[in-house]
């Protein structure tokens, strides 16, 4: 009997210590936001940080594994490990750990934005608010900029810090196209006069969806779209003029619009093979990369509509159960440094657009950025920044894609 009682008491003690341990980790996370930056720096030194995110871009991987990893090791003796994983799998992993009440997560930083941030934030999978603790966030970021304070229409509220920018652009061979279209009307004339030589990827391909939204912006106007909620009937009514435009250009598209390439990669290859006159991307400096590697002609040039083009920001977040939140914060702060943002902007290294506010740069820093030649075919970073239009709310985009599917490829 005594033995049984002893076992029961032991089990109670184990469970108590486990619960206390779990609670103490929660308290430690909360208390961390009350600490000053020097405390965070000291605690981060000598630790290891696990970065989870998309691993399909070689230039990105080289920068993270090389320049950034080396800088963290040199400055803080922090070991940085990149773990490639699709964001949907990351969200599923975190959701499972949340459900299991696991506070010992293996992810310290997650590369995220859009619908996935919407899911992660609403499911309480993230730690924060932490961005105001980062010196470089306060030094270089315009906190009131639409694409900094909101991620696809959802307020970030400090639960993610900006990492890089993207902006939708189209491109043509300027040796063959004299005047690049500055709006949807001029684009129609170009398409009509080059019948069968223009197309775009079918949504929900990311780039194809961005093209459709960019047309909607130009036809309807961003101001009429920004406050829309996920009401399909209302969205359909608002964007009808743009859907009508997409119907109007359809007979003049490649294969008369009866079929559409399924991916952006197909568009890129078709342009390279001179099957079509256009290409498009959400990553402007990738055009320079393709010119440099011979995939595109040297006379390929990106352009913007006069009213502007859609841009978004991708972010870095810290999971609720990261075991090295201090290391994650120091790593993210370093990614926001001028040196690192400048490094990844160089098209010879990566070509990713920086997130800093040009007005917050010193005169010396402005000169350094201006001296970086993004390459032939590119658009200056300052021009892209001036012509950016924010993304719509994350929950609206699938509805627009469904409306396109119901009206365009299936049209009689």
C-alpha positions as CSV (number, residue, x, y, z in Angstrom):
1,X,0.0,0.0,0.0
2,X,2.8,2.4,1.0
3,X,4.5,1.6,-2.4
4,X,1.3,2.5,-4.3
5,X,0.9,5.8,-2.4
6,X,4.5,6.6,-3.0
7,X,4.1,6.1,-6.8
8,X,1.0,8.3,-6.8
9,X,2.8,11.1,-5.0
10,X,5.7,10.8,-7.4
11,X,3.4,11.1,-10.4
12,X,1.7,14.1,-8.9
13,X,5.1,15.8,-8.3
14,X,6.2,15.0,-11.9
15,X,3.0,16.5,-13.3
16,X,3.3,19.5,-11.1
17,X,6.8,20.2,-12.2
18,X,5.9,19.7,-15.8
19,X,3.0,22.2,-15.5
20,X,5.3,24.6,-13.6
21,X,7.9,24.2,-16.3
22,X,5.4,24.9,-19.0
23,X,4.0,27.9,-17.1
24,X,7.5,29.3,-16.4
25,X,8.4,29.2,-20.1
26,X,5.2,31.2,-20.9
27,X,6.1,33.7,-18.2
28,X,9.7,33.9,-19.5
29,X,8.3,34.8,-23.0
30,X,6.1,37.5,-21.6
31,X,8.8,38.9,-19.4
32,X,11.3,39.0,-22.3
33,X,9.4,41.9,-23.9
34,X,10.0,43.9,-20.7
35,X,13.8,43.5,-21.0
36,X,16.1,46.1,-22.6
37,X,18.0,45.4,-25.8
38,X,21.4,44.8,-24.0
39,X,19.9,42.0,-22.0
40,X,18.5,40.4,-25.2
41,X,21.9,40.8,-26.9
42,X,23.8,39.1,-24.0
43,X,21.3,36.2,-23.8
44,X,21.5,35.6,-27.5
45,X,25.2,35.4,-27.8
46,X,26.5,31.8,-28.5
47,X,23.0,30.4,-29.2
48,X,21.6,28.7,-32.3
49,X,18.7,30.0,-34.4
50,X,16.6,27.8,-36.7
51,X,15.1,29.7,-39.7
52,X,12.2,27.9,-41.5
53,X,11.0,29.1,-44.9
54,X,10.8,28.7,-48.6
55,X,14.0,27.1,-50.0
56,X,13.4,27.1,-53.7
57,X,15.4,30.2,-54.7
58,X,19.1,29.6,-55.1
59,X,20.1,33.3,-54.7
60,X,18.1,33.5,-51.5
61,X,19.7,30.4,-50.1
62,X,23.2,31.6,-51.0
63,X,22.6,34.9,-49.2
64,X,21.2,33.3,-46.1
65,X,23.8,30.5,-45.9
66,X,26.7,32.8,-46.8
67,X,26.6,36.6,-46.1
68,X,23.9,36.5,-43.4
69,X,25.1,33.4,-41.6
70,X,28.7,34.7,-41.5
71,X,27.6,38.1,-40.2
72,X,25.6,36.6,-37.3
73,X,28.6,34.3,-36.4
74,X,31.1,37.2,-36.6
75,X,29.0,39.8,-34.6
76,X,27.2,37.6,-32.0
77,X,28.6,34.1,-32.2
78,X,25.1,33.0,-33.2
79,X,24.8,29.8,-35.3
80,X,22.2,30.3,-38.0
81,X,20.6,27.2,-39.6
82,X,18.3,27.4,-42.6
83,X,15.6,24.7,-42.8
84,X,13.8,24.7,-46.1
85,X,10.1,23.9,-45.7
86,X,6.9,25.1,-47.5
87,X,5.0,27.6,-45.5
88,X,1.8,25.5,-45.4
89,X,3.8,22.7,-43.8
90,X,5.2,25.1,-41.3
91,X,1.8,26.4,-40.3
92,X,0.5,22.8,-40.0
93,X,3.5,21.9,-37.8
94,X,2.9,24.9,-35.5
95,X,-0.8,24.2,-35.3
96,X,-0.1,20.7,-34.2
97,X,2.3,21.8,-31.6
98,X,-0.2,24.4,-30.3
99,X,-2.9,21.8,-30.0
100,X,-0.5,19.5,-28.2
101,X,0.5,22.5,-25.9
102,X,4.1,22.0,-26.8
103,X,6.4,24.8,-25.6
104,X,9.6,23.2,-27.0
105,X,9.4,24.2,-30.7
106,X,12.2,23.7,-33.2
107,X,11.4,26.8,-35.2
108,X,12.8,30.2,-34.1
109,X,12.1,32.3,-37.2
110,X,9.5,31.7,-39.9
111,X,9.4,33.5,-43.2
112,X,5.7,34.4,-43.7
113,X,3.1,36.8,-45.2
114,X,-0.4,37.0,-46.6
115,X,-2.9,34.3,-46.0
116,X,-0.5,32.3,-43.9
117,X,0.1,35.2,-41.5
118,X,-3.7,35.6,-41.3
119,X,-4.0,32.0,-40.2
120,X,-1.0,32.1,-37.8
121,X,-2.0,35.3,-36.1
122,X,-5.6,34.3,-35.6
123,X,-4.6,30.9,-34.4
124,X,-2.2,32.5,-31.8
125,X,0.8,30.7,-33.3
126,X,3.1,33.7,-33.0
127,X,5.1,35.5,-30.3
128,X,4.9,39.2,-29.8
129,X,4.5,42.0,-30.2
130,X,8.3,42.2,-30.6
131,X,9.2,44.6,-33.5
132,X,9.4,47.7,-31.3
133,X,12.1,46.0,-29.4
134,X,14.4,45.9,-32.5
135,X,16.7,49.0,-32.8
136,X,16.9,48.7,-36.6
137,X,13.2,48.5,-36.9
138,X,12.9,51.8,-35.1
139,X,15.8,53.3,-37.1
140,X,15.0,52.3,-40.6
141,X,11.3,51.4,-41.0
142,X,8.4,53.7,-41.8
143,X,6.0,52.3,-39.3
144,X,3.1,54.2,-40.9
145,X,3.6,52.8,-44.4
146,X,0.6,50.8,-45.4
147,X,2.8,47.7,-46.4
148,X,4.7,47.8,-43.1
149,X,1.8,48.1,-40.6
150,X,-0.5,45.8,-42.6
151,X,0.1,42.4,-44.2
152,X,-2.4,41.8,-47.0
153,X,-4.8,44.1,-45.1
154,X,-4.3,42.5,-41.7
155,X,-2.6,44.6,-39.0
156,X,0.7,43.1,-38.1
157,X,0.5,44.6,-34.5
158,X,4.2,43.8,-34.0
159,X,3.9,40.1,-34.5
160,X,6.1,40.1,-37.6
161,X,9.0,42.4,-38.8
162,X,9.6,43.2,-42.5
163,X,12.2,41.3,-44.4
164,X,11.9,42.1,-48.1
165,X,9.6,43.8,-50.6
166,X,8.2,42.6,-53.9
167,X,6.3,44.4,-56.6
168,X,4.4,43.1,-59.7
169,X,5.9,44.2,-63.0
170,X,5.5,43.2,-66.6
171,X,8.3,43.3,-69.1
172,X,8.8,43.4,-72.9
173,X,11.7,43.5,-75.4
174,X,12.2,47.2,-76.0
175,X,13.8,46.4,-79.4
176,X,10.4,45.2,-80.6
177,X,7.9,47.2,-78.5
178,X,8.4,50.9,-79.1
179,X,6.0,52.2,-76.4
180,X,5.3,50.2,-73.2
181,X,1.7,50.4,-72.1
182,X,1.1,52.8,-69.2
183,X,-2.4,51.7,-68.4
184,X,-5.0,48.9,-69.2
185,X,-6.3,50.8,-72.3
186,X,-2.9,51.0,-73.9
187,X,-2.2,47.4,-72.9
188,X,-5.4,46.4,-74.8
189,X,-4.1,48.1,-78.0
190,X,-0.8,46.3,-77.6
191,X,-2.5,42.9,-77.2
192,X,-4.9,43.6,-80.1
193,X,-2.1,44.6,-82.5
194,X,-0.1,41.5,-81.5
195,X,-2.8,38.9,-81.7
196,X,-1.9,35.5,-80.1
197,X,1.3,36.9,-78.7
198,X,0.2,37.9,-75.1
199,X,-0.9,35.8,-72.2
200,X,-0.8,35.4,-68.4
201,X,-0.8,32.5,-65.9
202,X,-4.2,31.2,-64.8
203,X,-5.0,32.1,-61.2
204,X,-4.5,30.8,-58.5
205,X,-0.9,30.9,-59.8
206,X,0.6,33.6,-57.6
207,X,1.8,35.7,-60.6
208,X,-1.3,35.2,-62.7
209,X,-3.5,36.2,-59.7
210,X,-1.3,39.4,-59.3
211,X,-1.8,40.3,-62.9
212,X,-5.6,40.0,-62.6
213,X,-5.6,42.1,-59.4
214,X,-3.3,44.7,-61.1
215,X,-5.8,45.0,-64.0
216,X,-8.6,45.3,-61.4
217,X,-6.7,48.1,-59.7
218,X,-6.1,50.0,-62.9
219,X,-9.7,49.6,-64.2
220,X,-11.6,50.1,-60.9
221,X,-9.1,51.9,-58.7
222,X,-7.6,50.8,-55.4
223,X,-9.7,53.2,-53.4
224,X,-12.8,51.3,-54.3
225,X,-11.3,48.0,-53.3
226,X,-9.4,48.6,-50.1
227,X,-12.3,48.4,-47.7
228,X,-14.0,45.4,-49.3
229,X,-14.8,42.5,-47.0
230,X,-15.2,38.9,-48.0
231,X,-18.6,39.3,-49.5
232,X,-18.6,37.6,-52.9
233,X,-21.6,39.4,-54.3
234,X,-20.3,42.8,-53.4
235,X,-16.8,42.0,-54.7
236,X,-18.2,40.7,-58.0
237,X,-20.2,43.9,-58.5
238,X,-17.3,46.1,-57.7
239,X,-14.8,44.4,-60.0
240,X,-17.2,43.8,-62.9
241,X,-15.6,46.5,-65.2
242,X,-12.3,44.7,-64.8
243,X,-13.8,41.2,-65.5
244,X,-15.4,42.7,-68.6
245,X,-12.0,44.0,-69.7
246,X,-10.4,40.6,-69.2
247,X,-13.3,39.2,-71.4
248,X,-12.6,41.8,-74.0
249,X,-8.9,41.0,-74.4
250,X,-9.5,37.2,-74.4
251,X,-10.0,36.7,-78.2
252,X,-6.6,38.3,-78.8
253,X,-4.6,36.3,-76.3
254,X,-2.4,33.2,-77.0
255,X,-4.7,30.4,-78.2
256,X,-7.5,33.0,-78.1
257,X,-7.7,32.7,-74.3
258,X,-9.1,29.2,-74.5
259,X,-6.3,28.0,-72.3
260,X,-3.8,29.7,-70.0
261,X,-0.3,28.7,-68.8
262,X,-0.6,27.2,-65.4
263,X,2.6,28.7,-63.9
264,X,4.7,31.8,-64.1
265,X,7.7,29.6,-65.1
266,X,5.7,28.7,-68.3
267,X,5.3,32.4,-69.1
268,X,9.0,32.9,-68.6
269,X,9.9,30.1,-70.9
270,X,7.4,31.1,-73.6
271,X,8.9,34.6,-73.6
272,X,12.4,33.2,-73.8
273,X,11.3,31.1,-76.8
274,X,9.7,34.1,-78.4
275,X,6.2,32.5,-78.4
276,X,4.8,35.6,-76.7
277,X,5.9,39.2,-76.4
278,X,5.5,39.6,-72.7
279,X,6.7,38.2,-69.4
280,X,5.7,39.2,-65.8
281,X,7.0,38.7,-62.2
282,X,6.4,39.7,-58.6
283,X,10.2,40.0,-58.2
284,X,11.4,42.9,-60.5
285,X,15.1,42.2,-60.2
286,X,14.6,38.6,-61.3
287,X,14.4,40.1,-64.8
288,X,18.0,41.3,-64.5
289,X,19.1,37.8,-63.3
290,X,17.5,36.2,-66.4
291,X,19.1,38.8,-68.7
292,X,22.5,38.0,-67.1
293,X,22.1,34.3,-67.5
294,X,21.0,34.6,-71.1
295,X,17.4,33.5,-70.6
296,X,16.1,36.9,-71.6
297,X,17.3,39.2,-74.4
298,X,19.5,42.1,-73.2
299,X,16.8,44.5,-74.4
300,X,14.2,43.2,-72.0
301,X,12.8,45.9,-69.8
302,X,10.4,46.0,-66.9
303,X,7.7,48.7,-66.6
304,X,5.0,50.0,-64.4
305,X,1.5,51.4,-65.0
306,X,1.1,55.1,-64.4
307,X,-1.4,54.5,-61.5
308,X,1.1,52.1,-59.9
309,X,1.5,48.4,-59.4
310,X,0.7,46.0,-56.6
311,X,3.5,45.5,-54.1
312,X,3.7,43.5,-50.9
313,X,6.1,42.9,-48.1
314,X,7.2,39.6,-46.8
315,X,7.9,39.3,-43.1
316,X,9.7,37.3,-40.4
317,X,7.8,36.1,-37.3
318,X,8.8,34.2,-34.2
319,X,6.6,31.1,-33.2
320,X,4.9,31.1,-29.9
321,X,7.0,28.1,-28.8
322,X,10.4,29.1,-30.0
323,X,13.0,28.1,-27.5
324,X,15.4,30.8,-28.6
325,X,13.3,34.0,-28.9
326,X,16.3,36.2,-27.9
327,X,18.4,34.7,-30.7
328,X,15.5,35.1,-33.1
329,X,15.1,38.8,-32.2
330,X,18.8,39.5,-32.7
331,X,18.9,37.7,-36.0
332,X,15.8,39.6,-37.3
333,X,17.3,42.9,-36.1
334,X,20.4,42.1,-38.1
335,X,18.4,41.3,-41.2
336,X,16.9,44.8,-40.9
337,X,20.4,46.5,-40.7
338,X,21.3,48.7,-43.6
339,X,24.3,46.5,-44.4
340,X,22.3,43.4,-44.8
341,X,19.4,45.1,-46.7
342,X,21.9,46.7,-49.0
343,X,23.7,43.3,-49.5
344,X,20.6,41.4,-50.6
345,X,19.5,44.3,-52.9
346,X,22.6,43.8,-55.1
347,X,21.3,41.8,-58.1
348,X,24.7,40.0,-58.3
349,X,23.9,38.6,-54.9
350,X,20.2,38.3,-54.7
351,X,18.3,41.3,-56.0
352,X,15.7,41.5,-53.2
353,X,14.1,44.9,-52.7
354,X,15.0,46.5,-49.3
355,X,12.4,47.4,-46.7
356,X,13.9,50.6,-45.3
357,X,12.4,54.0,-45.8
358,X,14.7,56.0,-48.0
359,X,13.9,59.1,-46.0
360,X,15.4,57.5,-42.9
361,X,18.8,56.8,-44.6
362,X,21.8,59.0,-43.9
363,X,23.3,60.9,-46.9
364,X,26.1,58.3,-47.0
365,X,23.6,55.4,-47.0
366,X,21.6,57.0,-49.8
367,X,24.7,57.4,-51.9
368,X,25.6,53.7,-51.3
369,X,22.2,52.5,-52.4
370,X,22.1,54.8,-55.4
371,X,25.6,53.4,-56.4
372,X,24.2,49.9,-56.6
373,X,23.4,49.2,-60.3
374,X,20.4,46.8,-60.1
375,X,21.2,46.0,-63.7
376,X,19.9,46.6,-67.2
377,X,16.2,46.0,-67.5
378,X,15.5,46.9,-63.9
379,X,13.5,49.7,-62.3
380,X,15.2,51.9,-59.7
381,X,14.3,51.0,-56.1
382,X,13.1,54.5,-55.4
383,X,10.7,54.4,-58.4
384,X,9.3,51.1,-57.3
385,X,8.7,52.4,-53.8
386,X,6.9,55.5,-55.1
387,X,4.6,53.5,-57.3
388,X,3.6,50.7,-54.9
389,X,0.0,50.0,-54.3
390,X,-1.0,47.9,-51.2
391,X,-2.3,44.4,-51.4
392,X,-6.0,43.6,-50.7
393,X,-7.1,41.8,-47.6
394,X,-5.9,38.2,-47.6
395,X,-9.4,36.7,-47.4
396,X,-10.6,38.6,-50.6
397,X,-7.9,37.2,-52.9
398,X,-9.4,33.6,-53.2
399,X,-12.8,35.1,-53.9
400,X,-11.3,37.2,-56.8
401,X,-9.6,34.0,-58.1
402,X,-12.9,32.1,-58.0
403,X,-14.7,34.9,-59.8
404,X,-12.0,34.8,-62.6
405,X,-12.4,31.1,-62.9
406,X,-16.2,31.3,-63.2
407,X,-16.1,34.1,-65.8
408,X,-13.0,33.9,-67.9
409,X,-11.8,30.4,-68.9
410,X,-15.4,29.0,-68.8
411,X,-16.9,31.8,-70.7
412,X,-19.1,30.8,-73.7
